[in-house]
Amino acid sequence: MRGYPPIHLLVLMLAFGAMAVPLVNLTTARTVAAAAPRAEQVAGMHKTHLALRFAHAPKSISLKMGEREFFRESALNASPIETQAELAIPTDGIEFILSAEWPDGTPDTALTLEVEPDGLDTKTETRWSIGTTLTEVISFQWK
């Protein structure tokens, strides 16, 4: 006996139908409820931790954001140097101007700026000096 072909076809269709339900759920795009826009969370004033790390102690260092200067009276003999500041962080980001000078004979060295605003991700940028000076514009943006 070979069986009844319409029943075989029905069993085959049921098997494909049973596999189709999970496959449709896996492959169709679903709309996700939108959370509050991240830009609104970024904009505003944030208590921010700033840290500068260096391999060789600089002779002088300057970190400015607009007219505001950080690390003005910091001792430069130990790494890292740190400070706390209240910063306005707009949605398009912030820019720092970093300048440093090392004593003659100092090899090319790295200087790392770490910015950690409350409630936002920590951002880190490293720049290398060429010779005994470094002047860089460093931008950070939170999305």
mmCIF file of the C-alpha atoms, coordinates in Angstrom:
data_MODEL
# 
_entry.id   MODEL 
# 
loop_
_atom_site.group_PDB 
_atom_site.id 
_atom_site.type_symbol 
_atom_site.label_atom_id 
_atom_site.label_alt_id 
_atom_site.label_comp_id 
_atom_site.label_asym_id 
_atom_site.label_entity_id 
_atom_site.label_seq_id 
_atom_site.pdbx_PDB_ins_code 
_atom_site.Cartn_x 
_atom_site.Cartn_y 
_atom_site.Cartn_z 
_atom_site.occupancy 
_atom_site.B_iso_or_equiv 
_atom_site.pdbx_formal_charge 
_atom_site.auth_seq_id 
_atom_site.auth_comp_id 
_atom_site.auth_asym_id 
_atom_site.auth_atom_id 
_atom_site.pdbx_PDB_model_num 
ATOM 1   C CA . MET A 1 1   ? 0.000  0.000  0.000  1.00 0.00 ? 1   MET A CA 1 
ATOM 2   C CA . ARG A 1 2   ? 1.236  3.384  -0.958 1.00 0.00 ? 2   ARG A CA 1 
ATOM 3   C CA . GLY A 1 3   ? -1.107 5.715  0.921  1.00 0.00 ? 3   GLY A CA 1 
ATOM 4   C CA . TYR A 1 4   ? -3.456 8.428  -0.196 1.00 0.00 ? 4   TYR A CA 1 
ATOM 5   C CA . PRO A 1 5   ? -1.622 11.376 -1.965 1.00 0.00 ? 5   PRO A CA 1 
ATOM 6   C CA . PRO A 1 6   ? -4.012 14.162 -0.787 1.00 0.00 ? 6   PRO A CA 1 
ATOM 7   C CA . ILE A 1 7   ? -3.305 13.191 2.846  1.00 0.00 ? 7   ILE A CA 1 
ATOM 8   C CA . HIS A 1 8   ? 0.477  13.306 2.173  1.00 0.00 ? 8   HIS A CA 1 
ATOM 9   C CA . LEU A 1 9   ? 0.040  16.756 0.641  1.00 0.00 ? 9   LEU A CA 1 
ATOM 10  C CA . LEU A 1 10  ? -2.010 17.920 3.654  1.00 0.00 ? 10  LEU A CA 1 
ATOM 11  C CA . VAL A 1 11  ? 0.650  16.670 6.113  1.00 0.00 ? 11  VAL A CA 1 
ATOM 12  C CA . LEU A 1 12  ? 3.379  18.392 4.090  1.00 0.00 ? 12  LEU A CA 1 
ATOM 13  C CA . MET A 1 13  ? 1.424  21.701 4.041  1.00 0.00 ? 13  MET A CA 1 
ATOM 14  C CA . LEU A 1 14  ? 0.837  21.502 7.817  1.00 0.00 ? 14  LEU A CA 1 
ATOM 15  C CA . ALA A 1 15  ? 4.554  20.947 8.413  1.00 0.00 ? 15  ALA A CA 1 
ATOM 16  C CA . PHE A 1 16  ? 5.476  23.962 6.252  1.00 0.00 ? 16  PHE A CA 1 
ATOM 17  C CA . GLY A 1 17  ? 2.769  26.026 7.951  1.00 0.00 ? 17  GLY A CA 1 
ATOM 18  C CA . ALA A 1 18  ? 4.123  25.128 11.388 1.00 0.00 ? 18  ALA A CA 1 
ATOM 19  C CA . MET A 1 19  ? 7.625  26.252 10.302 1.00 0.00 ? 19  MET A CA 1 
ATOM 20  C CA . ALA A 1 20  ? 6.299  29.418 8.633  1.00 0.00 ? 20  ALA A CA 1 
ATOM 21  C CA . VAL A 1 21  ? 4.958  30.988 11.848 1.00 0.00 ? 21  VAL A CA 1 
ATOM 22  C CA . PRO A 1 22  ? 8.328  31.259 13.678 1.00 0.00 ? 22  PRO A CA 1 
ATOM 23  C CA . LEU A 1 23  ? 10.123 32.214 10.434 1.00 0.00 ? 23  LEU A CA 1 
ATOM 24  C CA . VAL A 1 24  ? 7.714  35.102 9.835  1.00 0.00 ? 24  VAL A CA 1 
ATOM 25  C CA . ASN A 1 25  ? 8.245  36.308 13.419 1.00 0.00 ? 25  ASN A CA 1 
ATOM 26  C CA . LEU A 1 26  ? 12.018 36.187 12.982 1.00 0.00 ? 26  LEU A CA 1 
ATOM 27  C CA . THR A 1 27  ? 12.202 37.895 9.615  1.00 0.00 ? 27  THR A CA 1 
ATOM 28  C CA . THR A 1 28  ? 9.618  40.683 9.796  1.00 0.00 ? 28  THR A CA 1 
ATOM 29  C CA . ALA A 1 29  ? 10.600 44.125 11.043 1.00 0.00 ? 29  ALA A CA 1 
ATOM 30  C CA . ARG A 1 30  ? 8.843  45.350 14.127 1.00 0.00 ? 30  ARG A CA 1 
ATOM 31  C CA . THR A 1 31  ? 8.379  48.924 15.164 1.00 0.00 ? 31  THR A CA 1 
ATOM 32  C CA . VAL A 1 32  ? 9.972  49.624 18.513 1.00 0.00 ? 32  VAL A CA 1 
ATOM 33  C CA . ALA A 1 33  ? 8.499  52.205 20.805 1.00 0.00 ? 33  ALA A CA 1 
ATOM 34  C CA . ALA A 1 34  ? 10.798 55.196 20.561 1.00 0.00 ? 34  ALA A CA 1 
ATOM 35  C CA . ALA A 1 35  ? 12.500 56.179 23.776 1.00 0.00 ? 35  ALA A CA 1 
ATOM 36  C CA . ALA A 1 36  ? 13.043 59.808 24.672 1.00 0.00 ? 36  ALA A CA 1 
ATOM 37  C CA . PRO A 1 37  ? 15.420 61.368 22.168 1.00 0.00 ? 37  PRO A CA 1 
ATOM 38  C CA . ARG A 1 38  ? 19.032 61.047 23.291 1.00 0.00 ? 38  ARG A CA 1 
ATOM 39  C CA . ALA A 1 39  ? 19.732 64.599 22.119 1.00 0.00 ? 39  ALA A CA 1 
ATOM 40  C CA . GLU A 1 40  ? 17.502 65.954 24.869 1.00 0.00 ? 40  GLU A CA 1 
ATOM 41  C CA . GLN A 1 41  ? 19.445 63.950 27.426 1.00 0.00 ? 41  GLN A CA 1 
ATOM 42  C CA . VAL A 1 42  ? 22.760 65.278 26.113 1.00 0.00 ? 42  VAL A CA 1 
ATOM 43  C CA . ALA A 1 43  ? 21.992 68.988 25.937 1.00 0.00 ? 43  ALA A CA 1 
ATOM 44  C CA . GLY A 1 44  ? 22.354 70.970 29.156 1.00 0.00 ? 44  GLY A CA 1 
ATOM 45  C CA . MET A 1 45  ? 24.744 71.315 32.062 1.00 0.00 ? 45  MET A CA 1 
ATOM 46  C CA . HIS A 1 46  ? 26.630 68.266 33.272 1.00 0.00 ? 46  HIS A CA 1 
ATOM 47  C CA . LYS A 1 47  ? 29.003 67.809 36.180 1.00 0.00 ? 47  LYS A CA 1 
ATOM 48  C CA . THR A 1 48  ? 32.072 66.552 34.328 1.00 0.00 ? 48  THR A CA 1 
ATOM 49  C CA . HIS A 1 49  ? 35.286 64.844 35.373 1.00 0.00 ? 49  HIS A CA 1 
ATOM 50  C CA . LEU A 1 50  ? 38.310 65.848 33.264 1.00 0.00 ? 50  LEU A CA 1 
ATOM 51  C CA . ALA A 1 51  ? 41.591 63.936 33.389 1.00 0.00 ? 51  ALA A CA 1 
ATOM 52  C CA . LEU A 1 52  ? 44.891 64.386 31.537 1.00 0.00 ? 52  LEU A CA 1 
ATOM 53  C CA . ARG A 1 53  ? 47.380 61.525 31.414 1.00 0.00 ? 53  ARG A CA 1 
ATOM 54  C CA . PHE A 1 54  ? 50.941 61.803 30.156 1.00 0.00 ? 54  PHE A CA 1 
ATOM 55  C CA . ALA A 1 55  ? 54.027 59.626 30.012 1.00 0.00 ? 55  ALA A CA 1 
ATOM 56  C CA . HIS A 1 56  ? 56.540 62.461 30.492 1.00 0.00 ? 56  HIS A CA 1 
ATOM 57  C CA . ALA A 1 57  ? 55.726 65.413 32.738 1.00 0.00 ? 57  ALA A CA 1 
ATOM 58  C CA . PRO A 1 58  ? 55.177 68.566 30.658 1.00 0.00 ? 58  PRO A CA 1 
ATOM 59  C CA . LYS A 1 59  ? 56.746 71.903 31.469 1.00 0.00 ? 59  LYS A CA 1 
ATOM 60  C CA . SER A 1 60  ? 53.395 73.656 30.860 1.00 0.00 ? 60  SER A CA 1 
ATOM 61  C CA . ILE A 1 61  ? 49.917 72.593 29.868 1.00 0.00 ? 61  ILE A CA 1 
ATOM 62  C CA . SER A 1 62  ? 46.766 74.416 28.794 1.00 0.00 ? 62  SER A CA 1 
ATOM 63  C CA . LEU A 1 63  ? 43.294 72.985 28.238 1.00 0.00 ? 63  LEU A CA 1 
ATOM 64  C CA . LYS A 1 64  ? 40.679 75.502 27.123 1.00 0.00 ? 64  LYS A CA 1 
ATOM 65  C CA . MET A 1 65  ? 37.036 75.319 26.176 1.00 0.00 ? 65  MET A CA 1 
ATOM 66  C CA . GLY A 1 66  ? 36.170 78.712 24.774 1.00 0.00 ? 66  GLY A CA 1 
ATOM 67  C CA . GLU A 1 67  ? 37.525 81.267 27.232 1.00 0.00 ? 67  GLU A CA 1 
ATOM 68  C CA . ARG A 1 68  ? 37.454 78.829 30.141 1.00 0.00 ? 68  ARG A CA 1 
ATOM 69  C CA . GLU A 1 69  ? 40.777 77.246 31.126 1.00 0.00 ? 69  GLU A CA 1 
ATOM 70  C CA . PHE A 1 70  ? 41.238 74.019 33.101 1.00 0.00 ? 70  PHE A CA 1 
ATOM 71  C CA . PHE A 1 71  ? 44.298 72.686 34.975 1.00 0.00 ? 71  PHE A CA 1 
ATOM 72  C CA . ARG A 1 72  ? 45.617 76.223 35.435 1.00 0.00 ? 72  ARG A CA 1 
ATOM 73  C CA . GLU A 1 73  ? 47.161 75.627 38.850 1.00 0.00 ? 73  GLU A CA 1 
ATOM 74  C CA . SER A 1 74  ? 47.715 71.877 38.710 1.00 0.00 ? 74  SER A CA 1 
ATOM 75  C CA . ALA A 1 75  ? 50.982 70.258 39.684 1.00 0.00 ? 75  ALA A CA 1 
ATOM 76  C CA . LEU A 1 76  ? 52.423 68.648 36.559 1.00 0.00 ? 76  LEU A CA 1 
ATOM 77  C CA . ASN A 1 77  ? 54.781 66.202 38.237 1.00 0.00 ? 77  ASN A CA 1 
ATOM 78  C CA . ALA A 1 78  ? 52.361 63.252 38.468 1.00 0.00 ? 78  ALA A CA 1 
ATOM 79  C CA . SER A 1 79  ? 49.993 61.689 35.968 1.00 0.00 ? 79  SER A CA 1 
ATOM 80  C CA . PRO A 1 80  ? 47.026 61.897 35.800 1.00 0.00 ? 80  PRO A CA 1 
ATOM 81  C CA . ILE A 1 81  ? 45.945 65.408 36.685 1.00 0.00 ? 81  ILE A CA 1 
ATOM 82  C CA . GLU A 1 82  ? 42.216 65.680 37.288 1.00 0.00 ? 82  GLU A CA 1 
ATOM 83  C CA . THR A 1 83  ? 39.529 68.270 37.892 1.00 0.00 ? 83  THR A CA 1 
ATOM 84  C CA . GLN A 1 84  ? 35.758 68.569 38.152 1.00 0.00 ? 84  GLN A CA 1 
ATOM 85  C CA . ALA A 1 85  ? 33.802 71.142 36.138 1.00 0.00 ? 85  ALA A CA 1 
ATOM 86  C CA . GLU A 1 86  ? 30.218 71.993 35.292 1.00 0.00 ? 86  GLU A CA 1 
ATOM 87  C CA . LEU A 1 87  ? 30.076 71.966 31.482 1.00 0.00 ? 87  LEU A CA 1 
ATOM 88  C CA . ALA A 1 88  ? 27.343 72.878 29.038 1.00 0.00 ? 88  ALA A CA 1 
ATOM 89  C CA . ILE A 1 89  ? 27.255 70.057 26.522 1.00 0.00 ? 89  ILE A CA 1 
ATOM 90  C CA . PRO A 1 90  ? 25.259 70.996 23.418 1.00 0.00 ? 90  PRO A CA 1 
ATOM 91  C CA . THR A 1 91  ? 23.904 68.325 21.087 1.00 0.00 ? 91  THR A CA 1 
ATOM 92  C CA . ASP A 1 92  ? 26.562 69.133 18.490 1.00 0.00 ? 92  ASP A CA 1 
ATOM 93  C CA . GLY A 1 93  ? 29.383 68.418 20.966 1.00 0.00 ? 93  GLY A CA 1 
ATOM 94  C CA . ILE A 1 94  ? 32.216 70.324 22.629 1.00 0.00 ? 94  ILE A CA 1 
ATOM 95  C CA . GLU A 1 95  ? 35.736 71.323 21.579 1.00 0.00 ? 95  GLU A CA 1 
ATOM 96  C CA . PHE A 1 96  ? 38.843 71.692 23.690 1.00 0.00 ? 96  PHE A CA 1 
ATOM 97  C CA . ILE A 1 97  ? 42.102 73.356 22.699 1.00 0.00 ? 97  ILE A CA 1 
ATOM 98  C CA . LEU A 1 98  ? 44.971 71.392 24.203 1.00 0.00 ? 98  LEU A CA 1 
ATOM 99  C CA . SER A 1 99  ? 48.479 72.856 24.316 1.00 0.00 ? 99  SER A CA 1 
ATOM 100 C CA . ALA A 1 100 ? 51.502 71.411 26.062 1.00 0.00 ? 100 ALA A CA 1 
ATOM 101 C CA . GLU A 1 101 ? 55.242 71.982 26.147 1.00 0.00 ? 101 GLU A CA 1 
ATOM 102 C CA . TRP A 1 102 ? 57.931 69.609 27.374 1.00 0.00 ? 102 TRP A CA 1 
ATOM 103 C CA . PRO A 1 103 ? 61.545 70.257 28.403 1.00 0.00 ? 103 PRO A CA 1 
ATOM 104 C CA . ASP A 1 104 ? 64.226 69.926 25.715 1.00 0.00 ? 104 ASP A CA 1 
ATOM 105 C CA . GLY A 1 105 ? 65.345 66.348 25.187 1.00 0.00 ? 105 GLY A CA 1 
ATOM 106 C CA . THR A 1 106 ? 61.926 64.845 25.954 1.00 0.00 ? 106 THR A CA 1 
ATOM 107 C CA . PRO A 1 107 ? 61.016 62.184 23.359 1.00 0.00 ? 107 PRO A CA 1 
ATOM 108 C CA . ASP A 1 108 ? 57.727 62.324 21.447 1.00 0.00 ? 108 ASP A CA 1 
ATOM 109 C CA . THR A 1 109 ? 55.088 61.499 23.999 1.00 0.00 ? 109 THR A CA 1 
ATOM 110 C CA . ALA A 1 110 ? 51.369 60.826 24.300 1.00 0.00 ? 110 ALA A CA 1 
ATOM 111 C CA . LEU A 1 111 ? 48.868 63.028 26.090 1.00 0.00 ? 111 LEU A CA 1 
ATOM 112 C CA . THR A 1 112 ? 45.402 61.576 26.771 1.00 0.00 ? 112 THR A CA 1 
ATOM 113 C CA . LEU A 1 113 ? 42.320 63.658 27.585 1.00 0.00 ? 113 LEU A CA 1 
ATOM 114 C CA . GLU A 1 114 ? 39.426 61.861 29.274 1.00 0.00 ? 114 GLU A CA 1 
ATOM 115 C CA . VAL A 1 115 ? 36.016 63.552 29.582 1.00 0.00 ? 115 VAL A CA 1 
ATOM 116 C CA . GLU A 1 116 ? 33.374 61.904 31.778 1.00 0.00 ? 116 GLU A CA 1 
ATOM 117 C CA . PRO A 1 117 ? 30.080 63.831 32.089 1.00 0.00 ? 117 PRO A CA 1 
ATOM 118 C CA . ASP A 1 118 ? 27.541 62.566 34.629 1.00 0.00 ? 118 ASP A CA 1 
ATOM 119 C CA . GLY A 1 119 ? 24.935 60.437 32.892 1.00 0.00 ? 119 GLY A CA 1 
ATOM 120 C CA . LEU A 1 120 ? 26.870 60.174 29.611 1.00 0.00 ? 120 LEU A CA 1 
ATOM 121 C CA . ASP A 1 121 ? 29.551 57.878 28.235 1.00 0.00 ? 121 ASP A CA 1 
ATOM 122 C CA . THR A 1 122 ? 33.209 58.545 28.956 1.00 0.00 ? 122 THR A CA 1 
ATOM 123 C CA . LYS A 1 123 ? 35.117 59.814 25.916 1.00 0.00 ? 123 LYS A CA 1 
ATOM 124 C CA . THR A 1 124 ? 38.903 59.582 25.543 1.00 0.00 ? 124 THR A CA 1 
ATOM 125 C CA . GLU A 1 125 ? 41.257 61.039 22.938 1.00 0.00 ? 125 GLU A CA 1 
ATOM 126 C CA . THR A 1 126 ? 45.030 60.622 22.734 1.00 0.00 ? 126 THR A CA 1 
ATOM 127 C CA . ARG A 1 127 ? 47.379 62.936 20.868 1.00 0.00 ? 127 ARG A CA 1 
ATOM 128 C CA . TRP A 1 128 ? 51.126 62.583 20.276 1.00 0.00 ? 128 TRP A CA 1 
ATOM 129 C CA . SER A 1 129 ? 53.605 65.404 20.512 1.00 0.00 ? 129 SER A CA 1 
ATOM 130 C CA . ILE A 1 130 ? 56.116 66.034 17.775 1.00 0.00 ? 130 ILE A CA 1 
ATOM 131 C CA . GLY A 1 131 ? 59.208 67.512 19.302 1.00 0.00 ? 131 GLY A CA 1 
ATOM 132 C CA . THR A 1 132 ? 58.665 69.410 22.525 1.00 0.00 ? 132 THR A CA 1 
ATOM 133 C CA . THR A 1 133 ? 55.269 70.985 21.756 1.00 0.00 ? 133 THR A CA 1 
ATOM 134 C CA . LEU A 1 134 ? 51.700 69.953 21.120 1.00 0.00 ? 134 LEU A CA 1 
ATOM 135 C CA . THR A 1 135 ? 48.720 72.088 20.083 1.00 0.00 ? 135 THR A CA 1 
ATOM 136 C CA . GLU A 1 136 ? 45.522 70.272 19.113 1.00 0.00 ? 136 GLU A CA 1 
ATOM 137 C CA . VAL A 1 137 ? 41.785 70.843 18.886 1.00 0.00 ? 137 VAL A CA 1 
ATOM 138 C CA . ILE A 1 138 ? 39.945 67.877 20.373 1.00 0.00 ? 138 ILE A CA 1 
ATOM 139 C CA . SER A 1 139 ? 36.214 67.395 19.732 1.00 0.00 ? 139 SER A CA 1 
ATOM 140 C CA . PHE A 1 140 ? 33.803 65.190 21.639 1.00 0.00 ? 140 PHE A CA 1 
ATOM 141 C CA . GLN A 1 141 ? 30.218 64.439 20.682 1.00 0.00 ? 141 GLN A CA 1 
ATOM 142 C CA . TRP A 1 142 ? 27.573 62.419 22.487 1.00 0.00 ? 142 TRP A CA 1 
ATOM 143 C CA . LYS A 1 143 ? 24.619 61.015 20.574 1.00 0.00 ? 143 LYS A CA 1 
# 
